[in-house]
Amino acid sequence: MTHWSGKYLGVPHRDLGRDRTGADCWGLLRLVYAAELGVELPSYAGAYHSAAEAAEIAALIDGAEDWTEWQPVTAEQPFDAALFRRGSHRSHVGIIVRPGLMLHMAETGARIEDYRLPRWSGRLTGLYRHVSQIRSPG
């Protein structure tokens, strides 16, 4: 059986993209959540003009953290969102595949990378779980 993440490898990068023909990092998260979890996340396609606008994306991310739909976590699990800084702004998101690995949108397309490596670990600002993935005790 193929792991769910394999279906997204190579999805091309496209600013404001929201489907398999091309996506930015939020578009990839949105695509995965809809297809794998049945969760519709907001599009935000009209909220910024390109993935290069880090300040605008950071403002969206900061606003999203105030939503009750996302909870900070310390122990990651598949489908958690990992937030990263680009420069001084939190403007990149990856999807946890398993502890240590994330699916994310690179300039060359969707790929899996180890976020514990120095290139990512120093930029990780938090891990967040969507409320649809929080299990009630019992």
DANOR-V465070 format. One line per field, one symbol per residue. psi: psi as a letter, one per 40 degrees, with the letter a starting at -180 (. if undefined). burial: 1 if it has 16 or more other ideal C-beta (glycine too) atoms within 10 Angstrom, else 0. A space follows every 50 residues. Layout:
# DANOR-V465070
psi->???
burial->???
This chain:
# DANOR-V465070
psi->hhidddeehehihhheieaeeiiaddddddddddddefhhiidedeeidi eegddddddddddddeieehhiidhiiieihhhiihbeihfhiihhdihe hihihideihihiheeiddddeeheihihideehhii.
burial->00011011001011011101011111111111100000101001000100 10010111101001000001001001011111110000111111111000 11111000111110100001001101111100000000
